[in-house]
């Protein structure tokens, strides 16, 4: 299930407030500033800092 384009345009990282980008595999939303990747479960972004993983760790 794809993320709605309008929703993707307004979502920001809850930690640093930078706009997020869809990951290449479309399984998460990545913040380019703090490198957190928020999971997408059943087509719903989980924008909770504790649920995110930091890319590169």
CORGIKA-V143880 format. One record per residue. N is the residue number from 1. RES is the residue in three letters. PHI is phi in radians with two decimals (NA if undefined). PSI is psi in degrees with one decimal (* if undefined). NEAR is the number of other ideal C-beta (glycine too) atoms within 10 Angstrom. Layout:
BEGIN
n=(N:N)
res=(RES:RES)
phi=(PHI:PHI)
psi=(PSI:PSI)
near=(NEAR:NEAR)
END
This chain:
BEGIN
n=(1:2:3:4:5:6:7:8:9:10:11:12:13:14:15:16:17:18:19:20:21:22:23:24:25:26:27:28:29:30:31:32:33:34:35:36:37:38:39:40:41:42:43:44:45:46:47:48:49:50:51:52:53:54:55:56:57)
res=(UNK:UNK:UNK:UNK:UNK:UNK:UNK:UNK:UNK:UNK:UNK:UNK:UNK:UNK:UNK:UNK:UNK:UNK:UNK:UNK:UNK:UNK:UNK:UNK:UNK:UNK:UNK:UNK:UNK:UNK:UNK:UNK:UNK:UNK:UNK:UNK:UNK:UNK:UNK:UNK:UNK:UNK:UNK:UNK:UNK:UNK:UNK:UNK:UNK:UNK:UNK:UNK:UNK:UNK:UNK:UNK:UNK)
phi=(NA:-1.45:-1.35:-1.05:-1.05:-1.14:-1.13:-1.04:-1.21:-1.82:-1.29:-2.29:-1.12:-1.19:-1.52:-1.95:1.22:-1.42:-1.07:-1.68:-2.22:-1.17:-1.23:-0.99:-1.50:1.04:-1.83:-2.84:-2.08:-1.85:-1.61:-1.25:-1.43:-1.79:1.15:-1.36:-2.05:-1.63:-1.26:-1.96:-2.07:0.94:1.40:-2.01:-1.16:-1.78:-1.62:-2.03:-0.97:-1.18:-1.55:-1.41:-1.97:-1.68:-1.16:1.76:-1.86)
psi=(125.2:151.6:136.5:131.5:-40.1:-38.5:-44.5:-34.0:-23.2:-11.6:136.8:160.3:128.7:-17.2:-53.5:-3.2:16.4:146.7:140.2:160.2:145.3:134.3:157.4:-33.2:-0.4:26.6:0.7:171.7:124.1:136.4:120.6:-18.5:-55.4:0.4:16.9:142.4:117.2:130.0:153.5:118.8:123.1:37.3:5.5:120.4:133.9:93.2:57.8:125.1:-42.9:-19.2:-15.3:154.7:152.1:121.0:134.5:-3.5:*)
near=(8:9:15:10:8:7:10:15:8:8:17:14:21:14:14:12:10:14:14:21:14:17:15:8:7:11:11:21:24:19:23:13:14:15:14:23:18:23:16:20:11:6:9:11:17:14:18:10:12:5:12:22:12:10:14:5:5)
END
